[in-house]
Amino acid sequence: MSTQTEQALLDSIPTGLFIGGEWTDAETGGTFDVQDPATGAVIRTIADATPADGKRALDAAVAAQDSWAATAPRVRSDILRRAFDLVQVHKEDLALLMTLEMGKPLAEARGEVGYGGEFLRWFSEEAVRISGRYGINPEGTGNMVVSQRPVGPSFFITPWNFPFAMATRKIAPALAAGCTVVIKPPALTPLTTMFFTKLLEEAGLPAGVVNVVQTSKSSALSGPIIADPRLRKLSFTGSTEVGRKLIAQAAEGVLRVSMELGGNAPFVVFEDADLDKAVEGALLAKFRNIGQACTAANRFIVQASVAEEFARKVTERVNGMKIGRGTEDDVAIGPLIDEDAVAKAGELVGDAVDRGAKLLAGGKALEGTGSFYQPTVLTDVVPGSAILREEIFGPVLAIATFETEEEAVHLANDTEYGLVSYVFTENLQRGQRMIDRLETGMMGLNVGVVSNAAAPFGGVKQSGVGREGGFEGIHEYLSTKYTLIPVS
């Protein structure tokens, strides 16, 4: 990928906020820089929204709400479908942009464009299928009409690790349901959302329906928006720590909330598993997006009788992974998002080794430009290690062992999180028992990736509330209204 191509793409992105259908400077004229984590270079300087800008954005969303809610479902559907088609036209631009601002290898970025685009197509189809029910009440005195109405103006806070898919996963169902939106993209990776907003404009989205306010001061901007009584919905993807605070803020206005929070996914391998299949699943579940995913496998819980062979096979593959800038050919491991992420990975690995874990591969940050950390394999990780309790968010595969199925279930469930789990076994009955017993909102049985636009994404326990995607996703943006009509 030429530097000239990269620069032309970056130059095509507006630098302002998108409020009421117009690109505009921040009220104070403030700006902040977006950097390439592979080089540390500034790739774009953009407007830095203030709380006053956040209010302007919410004003625009509120002003557009009634007309957008009254827009025919087929019209909303057609706009989303046109946006999907435009994403296909610009898929290489979106992929390159994510690689530049986030660091993920270009092949993975292309995969995210495909995944994120599907939310536009899926919810374009769901927009025309919002339904209710009608029937006589049990007493025979009246007819009951149950209908669905848009929740209203919604505020979205999206994460840096999947800048396209997390935007479409929230925006698409909201628009399909008839809700207007204010979105605050992450300061580390805002450019993808800004580029996507241009595509929504081109697709014919009316002014004020989607408003974008990027900022370097997230809480200062978000607090007043959440406190505004005109807001009716808050959706956040990010850490459990921040999610708790946002839920508390949302409680004041009794807002509808969707929270996709932290994960500590177990990856359980039984002795009857197809180990080659388990290794392939492990590489996907762990190293996708350089391990920077809430769905990333965090704890590899392997039956003792096959743990050594599994570790050997995984280590062979990890040792062959190419590290580098995501735009380079055959790169499997790009940079972590920043130096703090590198430091955290190093601390978790160091703690595990100090407690007796064996380092089979990697285990070091790379010297020089960029925030790179070697893909790492640890085995014999002992209970109490921080790496078994904390979300790693880096390319570190940590293996602990178990003897019995009961022990595996206990280890897998021994966390406050419950987003996703992965289980590898060729025993159908055992697989069914794991489906029933593992305390997670999602599970992959003999697969290492579960995300799909047609499926409900979300967790239990402290991994969040609500679901995104699937038939369930649009209901997060609808409220149920019951009307009784007396029989004359």
Secondary structure as GFF3:
##gff-version 3
##sequence-region A 1 488
A	DSSP	alpha_helix	3	11	.	.	.	ID=ss1
A	DSSP	beta_strand	17	19	.	.	.	ID=ss2
A	DSSP	beta_strand	22	24	.	.	.	ID=ss3
A	DSSP	beta_strand	31	35	.	.	.	ID=ss4
A	DSSP	beta_strand	42	47	.	.	.	ID=ss5
A	DSSP	alpha_helix	51	70	.	.	.	ID=ss6
A	DSSP	alpha_helix	73	89	.	.	.	ID=ss7
A	DSSP	alpha_helix	91	102	.	.	.	ID=ss8
A	DSSP	alpha_helix	106	126	.	.	.	ID=ss9
A	DSSP	three_ten_helix	127	129	.	.	.	ID=ss10
A	DSSP	beta_strand	133	136	.	.	.	ID=ss11
A	DSSP	beta_strand	142	150	.	.	.	ID=ss12
A	DSSP	beta_strand	154	157	.	.	.	ID=ss13
A	DSSP	alpha_helix	165	177	.	.	.	ID=ss14
A	DSSP	beta_strand	181	184	.	.	.	ID=ss15
A	DSSP	alpha_helix	191	202	.	.	.	ID=ss16
A	DSSP	beta_strand	210	212	.	.	.	ID=ss17
A	DSSP	alpha_helix	218	227	.	.	.	ID=ss18
A	DSSP	beta_strand	233	237	.	.	.	ID=ss19
A	DSSP	alpha_helix	240	252	.	.	.	ID=ss20
A	DSSP	beta_strand	256	260	.	.	.	ID=ss21
A	DSSP	beta_strand	265	269	.	.	.	ID=ss22
A	DSSP	alpha_helix	275	287	.	.	.	ID=ss23
A	DSSP	three_ten_helix	288	291	.	.	.	ID=ss24
A	DSSP	beta_strand	297	303	.	.	.	ID=ss25
A	DSSP	alpha_helix	304	319	.	.	.	ID=ss26
A	DSSP	alpha_helix	339	354	.	.	.	ID=ss27
A	DSSP	beta_strand	358	361	.	.	.	ID=ss28
A	DSSP	beta_strand	376	379	.	.	.	ID=ss29
A	DSSP	three_ten_helix	386	388	.	.	.	ID=ss30
A	DSSP	beta_strand	396	402	.	.	.	ID=ss31
A	DSSP	alpha_helix	405	413	.	.	.	ID=ss32
A	DSSP	beta_strand	417	418	.	.	.	ID=ss33
A	DSSP	beta_strand	420	424	.	.	.	ID=ss34
A	DSSP	alpha_helix	428	437	.	.	.	ID=ss35
A	DSSP	beta_strand	442	445	.	.	.	ID=ss36
A	DSSP	beta_strand	460	461	.	.	.	ID=ss37
A	DSSP	beta_strand	464	465	.	.	.	ID=ss38
A	DSSP	alpha_helix	470	473	.	.	.	ID=ss39
A	DSSP	three_ten_helix	474	477	.	.	.	ID=ss40
A	DSSP	beta_strand	478	486	.	.	.	ID=ss41
###
